[in-house]
Amino acid sequence: MVEVFKTNVESVDHAQLLIAEIHKNFGAYAANFDLTDCDKVLRIQSKTGIVDCNELISLLRKFGFNAEVLPDEIVSH
């Protein structure tokens, strides 16, 4: 499962710090940031299939950053 979060992370240094913390605290997660996106996107892929959004948001808050789940967009034709 993949969850996508909107964040307020601006710098590569902060992104790298947070990725290291995410990997340390959530061993089953693969994390990456897209800081070029207007939403400063954080993508989390879980090897176990479930992403604990609340715990992840709490971890970012501990470091002074905000995150919110971006809803899945369904395109209808």
Steps between C-alpha positions, in 0.01 A plus 500: 500500500613854425388809689573853382528792740506876451775649718666830581854360462705744291864391511681191378683480835171481692362247253807278543477523880132406494554211259769361733265532799213338311719206400632469858152506656308314231719224359238387248467843337681641197479880504582776254426868456419698189591851607445634149127424529287789626380278787856398603383140469613218726430152360502201729489144370444226755640151445233367738213666315390745769624854566423636847420856395445632852833368628682639198339842541593494871863422415521797263339725763772399749747662261285811450345411164141462387359224283155406380380212290424596143178332392500264204370679194260302290471621144166435338448519126 
